[in-house]
């Protein structure tokens, strides 16, 4: 079964918390802090696997999480780093943020291995916070939180040339003749349910990759039939071969078909309609031009060649005219150049705003009958806040609330009128 779209959840590892401990040895009753640092959380890494050509594996496993970093320990022991998780995808997979649909990374070109989400850094142990005025800090830095995202994976095949047209116009027959691809062929609509890739080897040229996109129908750009599922596969192509049944073996008008398919391409992605096209008027071996009947190939030429689109009469079954078409396509590719189509990044995963790495503690000093709030986070906040101004005091109150300090004070049993001490400043607590 071919699968070219999947939705998954990924999460990096949380950083391990720093440890609070003090050196305790014989004859050293008041040793200094010796809390170790936490380990870093594991990263989420995407890597291209050349052996994959479908996203089918993601239908069964939808959650991917890297390992958390271990917490630090006493005696300056650092926690172990969490293990990275490596997610393998086929080349050409575009990774998007699911809610916005914006591109995070296109796993093609030079993007063979990408760190999508960094694991959280491990927190510092209390040994890092000893100062001349605070020689026994009872706080340590928490590990940074994990990053998480819901992703949309879309496989857009890597091909230079896209082969489009209504069902049953002979695309699969053409592909099997000009490449090493072996598509399944039968005489009914929507025969090809998977995009088929093949390499065209032309004497005296570098050759090119061609993708047979399953038969499109009117309304494909709106998702009718399997339209959306397959239109994405021609978004990378530089040239489009538009194949029609020139003989009208099923009673269709080839000129009307060309306009109908181009309309679908433009509705899905206006850039697609601007790609250089060449028309392959297939099944000329079945064309019947009786007395007074116009040659349908000439009618197609008269309609499209004045607009700059070349028309090549071919017979995919007999091989007639095929080589001339392929050399023309090769020349078109040469004039366009080598630069592959790689989708630019639109979404940049970032950590949650407002997260502070600096630690703090909230405790109750029984001897002084005061609640004590201390730590580098508090010290820094007081350093840049003017508490004498109304705006500064409002900021101070919001800081205590947003960082969960008021909640912790209430959990310790603080009541209105009780005293809170912060680095030499004392406040009466009122709700």
C-alpha positions as CSV (number, residue, x, y, z in Angstrom):
1,X,0.0,0.0,0.0
2,X,1.3,3.5,-0.9
3,X,1.0,6.2,1.7
4,X,2.1,9.8,1.0
5,X,0.6,11.7,4.0
6,X,0.8,11.1,7.8
7,X,0.1,13.0,11.0
8,X,2.4,12.4,14.0
9,X,3.2,13.8,17.4
10,X,6.9,14.3,18.4
11,X,8.5,15.4,21.6
12,X,12.1,16.1,22.6
13,X,13.4,15.0,26.0
14,X,13.1,17.2,29.2
15,X,16.3,18.3,30.7
16,X,17.2,16.7,34.1
17,X,16.8,18.9,37.2
18,X,19.8,20.1,39.0
19,X,20.4,18.6,42.5
20,X,20.4,20.2,45.9
21,X,22.8,18.6,48.4
22,X,25.7,19.4,50.7
23,X,29.0,17.8,51.3
24,X,28.8,15.5,54.4
25,X,32.0,13.9,55.5
26,X,33.7,13.0,58.8
27,X,35.3,16.0,60.4
28,X,33.6,18.3,57.8
29,X,30.3,19.1,59.6
30,X,29.4,22.0,57.4
31,X,30.5,21.1,53.9
32,X,29.6,23.3,50.9
33,X,27.0,22.6,48.2
34,X,27.8,19.6,46.0
35,X,24.6,19.1,44.0
36,X,25.3,17.9,40.4
37,X,23.9,19.1,37.1
38,X,21.0,17.5,35.3
39,X,21.6,15.7,31.9
40,X,20.4,17.2,28.7
41,X,17.2,15.8,27.1
42,X,17.3,13.9,23.8
43,X,16.8,15.6,20.4
44,X,14.2,14.7,17.8
45,X,16.1,14.1,14.6
46,X,14.7,13.4,11.1
47,X,16.9,11.5,8.6
48,X,16.5,10.5,5.0
49,X,16.5,6.8,4.3
50,X,17.2,6.0,0.7
51,X,15.5,2.6,1.1
52,X,12.1,4.2,1.9
53,X,9.6,5.4,-0.7
54,X,6.4,5.6,1.3
55,X,5.1,7.0,4.7
56,X,3.3,3.8,5.5
57,X,5.2,3.2,8.7
58,X,3.6,6.3,10.2
59,X,0.1,4.8,9.9
60,X,1.0,2.4,12.7
61,X,3.2,4.5,15.0
62,X,2.1,8.1,15.6
63,X,3.9,9.2,18.7
64,X,7.7,9.7,18.9
65,X,9.4,10.9,22.1
66,X,13.1,11.3,22.9
67,X,14.4,10.3,26.3
68,X,14.5,12.7,29.2
69,X,17.7,13.7,30.8
70,X,18.4,12.3,34.3
71,X,18.5,14.5,37.4
72,X,21.8,15.4,39.0
73,X,23.0,13.7,42.2
74,X,25.1,14.5,45.2
75,X,28.9,14.6,45.2
76,X,28.7,16.7,42.0
77,X,27.4,13.7,39.9
78,X,26.0,14.9,36.6
79,X,22.8,13.2,35.3
80,X,23.0,11.1,32.2
81,X,21.9,12.7,28.9
82,X,18.7,11.5,27.3
83,X,18.9,9.4,24.1
84,X,18.0,11.1,20.8
85,X,15.2,9.7,18.7
86,X,15.9,9.4,14.9
87,X,12.9,9.3,12.7
88,X,13.6,8.0,9.2
89,X,11.6,9.3,6.2
90,X,11.9,8.9,2.4
91,X,13.6,11.7,0.4
92,X,11.2,14.3,-0.6
93,X,9.2,14.3,2.6
94,X,8.0,17.8,3.6
95,X,7.5,18.3,7.3
96,X,4.9,20.8,8.3
97,X,3.4,22.1,11.5
98,X,0.0,20.5,11.6
99,X,-2.2,23.4,12.8
100,X,-0.8,26.1,10.5
101,X,0.3,23.9,7.6
102,X,3.6,25.9,7.4
103,X,6.8,24.2,6.3
104,X,9.4,23.4,9.0
105,X,11.8,21.5,6.7
106,X,11.9,19.8,3.3
107,X,13.9,16.6,3.5
108,X,15.4,16.9,0.1
109,X,18.5,18.4,-1.5
110,X,21.1,18.9,1.3
111,X,18.7,18.2,4.1
112,X,19.6,14.6,4.8
113,X,19.7,14.8,8.6
114,X,18.0,17.6,10.5
115,X,17.6,18.2,14.3
116,X,13.9,19.3,14.4
117,X,13.5,19.7,18.2
118,X,16.3,20.3,20.6
119,X,16.1,18.5,24.0
120,X,15.9,20.6,27.1
121,X,19.2,21.6,28.7
122,X,20.0,20.1,32.1
123,X,19.6,22.3,35.1
124,X,22.6,23.5,37.3
125,X,23.1,21.9,40.7
126,X,23.2,24.1,43.8
127,X,27.0,24.2,43.7
128,X,26.8,26.8,41.0
129,X,24.9,29.3,43.2
130,X,27.2,29.6,46.2
131,X,28.3,33.2,46.7
132,X,30.0,35.1,49.5
133,X,26.6,36.1,50.9
134,X,24.8,32.8,50.1
135,X,27.2,29.9,50.9
136,X,24.5,27.2,51.3
137,X,22.0,27.7,48.5
138,X,19.0,25.5,48.9
139,X,17.9,25.8,45.3
140,X,19.0,24.3,42.0
141,X,18.1,25.0,38.4
142,X,15.2,23.0,37.0
143,X,15.8,21.3,33.6
144,X,14.4,23.0,30.6
145,X,11.1,21.6,29.4
146,X,10.7,19.3,26.4
147,X,9.5,20.8,23.1
148,X,6.6,19.1,21.4
149,X,4.8,19.5,18.0
150,X,2.1,17.8,16.0
151,X,3.5,17.4,12.5
152,X,2.0,16.8,9.1
153,X,4.3,14.7,6.8
154,X,3.8,15.0,3.0
155,X,5.8,13.0,0.5
156,X,6.3,15.0,-2.7
157,X,8.3,12.8,-5.1
158,X,11.6,14.0,-6.5
159,X,11.2,14.2,-10.3
160,X,12.3,16.5,-13.1
161,X,9.3,15.9,-15.3
162,X,5.7,15.3,-14.4
163,X,3.4,13.3,-16.7
164,X,-0.2,14.4,-16.4
165,X,-3.4,13.7,-18.3
166,X,-6.9,12.1,-18.0
167,X,-7.1,8.4,-17.1
168,X,-6.5,5.9,-19.8
169,X,-4.6,8.3,-22.2
170,X,-1.5,6.0,-22.2
171,X,0.8,7.5,-19.5
172,X,1.7,4.1,-18.0
173,X,2.4,2.6,-21.4
174,X,4.6,5.6,-22.2
175,X,6.5,5.4,-18.9
176,X,7.2,1.7,-19.3
177,X,8.6,2.3,-22.8
178,X,10.9,5.2,-22.0
179,X,12.1,4.2,-18.5
180,X,13.0,1.2,-16.3
181,X,9.7,1.6,-14.4
182,X,7.3,-1.3,-14.4
183,X,3.8,0.2,-13.8
184,X,0.8,-2.0,-13.7
185,X,-1.3,-1.4,-16.8
186,X,-4.8,-2.4,-17.6
187,X,-7.7,-1.0,-19.7
188,X,-9.7,0.8,-17.1
189,X,-9.8,4.2,-15.4
190,X,-7.5,4.9,-12.4
191,X,-5.3,2.0,-13.2
192,X,-2.3,3.6,-11.6
193,X,-3.0,4.4,-7.9
194,X,0.6,5.2,-7.0
195,X,2.9,7.8,-8.5
196,X,5.5,5.8,-10.6
197,X,9.0,7.1,-10.9
198,X,11.4,6.2,-13.8
199,X,14.8,7.3,-15.1
200,X,15.0,8.2,-18.8
201,X,18.4,7.4,-20.2
202,X,19.1,9.3,-23.5
203,X,22.2,8.9,-25.5
204,X,24.5,11.9,-25.3
205,X,22.6,13.4,-22.3
206,X,22.5,13.1,-18.5
207,X,18.9,11.8,-18.7
208,X,16.2,12.8,-16.2
209,X,13.6,11.4,-13.7
210,X,10.0,11.3,-14.8
211,X,6.9,10.8,-12.6
212,X,3.7,9.3,-13.9
213,X,1.0,11.0,-11.9
214,X,-2.2,9.0,-11.7
215,X,-5.0,10.1,-14.0
216,X,-6.5,13.4,-13.0
217,X,-10.2,14.3,-13.4
218,X,-12.2,17.5,-13.4
219,X,-12.5,18.6,-9.8
220,X,-9.2,17.1,-8.8
221,X,-8.0,20.3,-7.3
222,X,-10.9,20.3,-4.9
223,X,-10.1,16.8,-3.8
224,X,-12.6,15.0,-6.1
225,X,-11.4,11.5,-6.8
226,X,-7.8,11.2,-5.6
227,X,-6.9,14.7,-6.8
228,X,-5.2,16.1,-3.8
229,X,-3.4,12.9,-3.0
230,X,-1.5,13.1,-6.3
231,X,-1.3,16.7,-7.4
232,X,1.3,17.3,-4.6
233,X,3.7,15.0,-6.4
234,X,4.2,17.4,-9.4
235,X,5.0,20.4,-7.2
236,X,8.7,19.8,-7.6
237,X,8.8,19.1,-11.3
238,X,10.4,21.6,-13.7
239,X,8.6,20.5,-16.9
240,X,5.2,18.9,-17.4
241,X,4.4,16.5,-20.2
242,X,0.7,16.8,-20.9
243,X,-0.5,13.6,-22.6
244,X,-3.8,13.4,-24.4
245,X,-5.6,10.7,-26.4
246,X,-5.4,12.4,-29.9
247,X,-7.5,9.6,-31.4
248,X,-10.3,10.3,-29.0
249,X,-10.8,6.5,-28.6
250,X,-13.2,7.1,-25.7
251,X,-15.1,9.9,-27.3
252,X,-13.3,12.7,-25.5
253,X,-12.1,15.9,-27.1
254,X,-8.3,16.2,-26.6
255,X,-8.3,20.0,-26.7
256,X,-11.0,20.2,-24.1
257,X,-9.1,17.7,-21.9
258,X,-5.9,19.9,-22.0
259,X,-7.8,23.0,-20.9
260,X,-9.6,21.0,-18.2
261,X,-6.4,19.6,-16.7
262,X,-4.6,23.0,-16.8
263,X,-7.6,24.5,-15.0
264,X,-7.1,21.9,-12.2
265,X,-3.4,22.5,-12.0
266,X,-4.0,26.3,-11.7
267,X,-6.7,25.8,-9.0
268,X,-4.5,23.6,-6.9
269,X,-1.3,25.7,-7.2
270,X,-1.1,28.7,-9.7
271,X,2.7,28.1,-9.9
272,X,2.1,24.7,-11.5
273,X,0.1,26.1,-14.4
274,X,3.1,28.4,-15.1
275,X,5.6,25.5,-15.5
276,X,6.8,24.8,-19.0
277,X,4.6,22.2,-20.8
278,X,4.9,20.1,-23.8
279,X,1.9,18.2,-25.3
280,X,2.2,14.5,-26.2
281,X,-0.6,13.7,-28.6
282,X,-0.7,10.0,-28.0
283,X,-2.4,7.1,-29.9
284,X,-1.7,8.4,-33.4
285,X,-1.7,4.8,-34.5
286,X,-5.4,4.8,-33.8
287,X,-6.1,8.1,-35.6
288,X,-8.5,7.7,-38.5
289,X,-8.6,10.5,-41.0
290,X,-11.2,9.7,-43.6
291,X,-12.3,11.8,-46.5
292,X,-12.9,15.4,-45.4
293,X,-11.9,14.7,-41.8
294,X,-9.4,17.0,-40.0
295,X,-6.3,15.5,-38.5
296,X,-6.8,15.9,-34.7
297,X,-3.0,16.4,-34.2
298,X,-3.1,19.4,-36.5
299,X,-6.1,20.8,-34.6
300,X,-4.2,20.5,-31.3
301,X,-1.1,22.2,-32.9
302,X,-3.3,25.0,-34.3
303,X,-4.7,25.6,-30.8
304,X,-1.6,25.4,-28.6
305,X,1.6,26.0,-30.6
306,X,0.7,29.7,-31.2
307,X,0.6,30.0,-27.4
308,X,4.2,28.6,-27.1
309,X,3.4,25.0,-26.2
310,X,5.0,22.4,-28.5
311,X,3.0,19.4,-29.7
312,X,4.5,16.0,-30.4
313,X,2.5,13.3,-32.1
314,X,3.5,9.9,-30.6
315,X,2.4,6.3,-30.3
316,X,3.4,5.0,-26.8
317,X,2.6,1.5,-27.9
318,X,4.6,1.5,-31.2
319,X,7.3,3.9,-29.9
320,X,6.7,6.3,-32.8
321,X,7.8,9.9,-32.1
322,X,8.8,9.1,-28.5
323,X,12.6,9.9,-29.0
324,X,11.9,13.3,-30.5
325,X,9.7,14.2,-27.6
326,X,12.2,13.1,-25.0
327,X,15.1,15.1,-26.6
328,X,12.9,18.1,-26.6
329,X,12.1,17.7,-22.9
330,X,15.9,17.3,-22.2
331,X,16.6,20.6,-24.0
332,X,13.9,22.2,-21.9
333,X,15.4,21.0,-18.7
334,X,18.9,22.2,-19.8
335,X,17.6,25.7,-20.4
336,X,15.9,25.8,-16.9
337,X,19.0,24.7,-15.1
338,X,20.0,22.3,-12.3
339,X,18.5,24.0,-9.2
340,X,16.1,21.5,-7.5
341,X,12.8,22.7,-6.0
342,X,13.2,22.7,-2.2
343,X,10.4,24.2,-0.1
344,X,11.6,27.0,2.1
345,X,11.1,27.0,5.9
346,X,8.0,28.9,7.1
347,X,7.7,27.8,10.7
348,X,10.4,27.9,13.3
349,X,9.9,25.7,16.4
350,X,10.7,27.8,19.5
351,X,10.5,27.2,23.2
352,X,7.5,28.5,25.2
353,X,7.8,32.2,25.7
354,X,8.1,33.4,29.3
355,X,10.1,30.4,30.6
356,X,12.9,31.4,33.0
357,X,15.7,29.0,33.7
358,X,16.8,30.6,37.0
359,X,15.7,28.8,40.1
360,X,14.1,30.0,43.3
361,X,12.8,28.6,46.6
362,X,9.9,29.4,48.9
363,X,10.2,28.4,52.5
364,X,9.0,29.3,56.1
365,X,11.5,30.5,58.7
366,X,10.1,29.4,62.0
367,X,12.6,31.3,64.1
368,X,11.8,34.7,62.5
369,X,8.2,33.7,61.8
370,X,8.6,34.9,58.2
371,X,8.1,33.4,54.7
372,X,11.3,33.5,52.7
373,X,11.5,33.7,48.9
374,X,15.0,33.6,47.4
375,X,17.1,32.5,44.4
376,X,18.7,34.1,41.3
377,X,15.4,34.5,39.6
378,X,14.1,36.7,42.5
379,X,17.4,38.6,42.9
380,X,17.4,39.5,39.1
381,X,13.8,40.6,39.1
382,X,14.3,42.9,42.2
383,X,17.4,44.3,40.5
384,X,15.5,45.7,37.5
385,X,12.2,46.6,39.2
386,X,11.3,49.9,40.7
387,X,8.9,48.9,43.5
388,X,8.2,52.6,44.4
389,X,6.4,53.2,41.2
390,X,2.8,51.9,40.6
391,X,3.8,50.3,37.4
392,X,6.8,48.6,38.9
393,X,4.8,47.3,41.9
394,X,2.1,45.9,39.5
395,X,4.8,44.1,37.6
396,X,6.2,42.7,40.8
397,X,2.7,41.3,41.8
398,X,2.2,39.8,38.4
399,X,5.7,38.3,38.5
400,X,4.9,36.5,41.8
401,X,1.6,35.3,40.4
402,X,2.9,34.1,37.0
403,X,5.8,32.2,38.4
404,X,3.6,30.3,40.9
405,X,5.2,32.0,44.0
406,X,1.9,33.1,45.5
407,X,0.5,29.6,45.0
408,X,3.5,28.1,46.8
409,X,3.1,30.6,49.7
410,X,-0.5,29.7,50.1
411,X,0.4,26.0,50.0
412,X,2.7,26.7,53.0
413,X,-0.2,28.2,54.9
414,X,0.5,31.9,54.6
415,X,-2.3,34.2,55.9
416,X,-3.2,37.9,55.4
417,X,-0.8,40.1,57.5
418,X,2.1,37.5,57.5
419,X,5.5,38.8,56.5
420,X,7.3,37.8,53.3
421,X,11.1,38.4,53.1
422,X,13.0,38.8,49.8
423,X,16.7,39.7,50.0
424,X,16.4,42.3,52.8
425,X,13.0,43.5,51.7
426,X,10.0,42.7,53.8
427,X,6.3,42.8,52.7
428,X,3.0,42.2,54.4
429,X,1.0,39.6,52.5
430,X,-2.6,40.6,51.4
431,X,-4.7,38.9,48.8
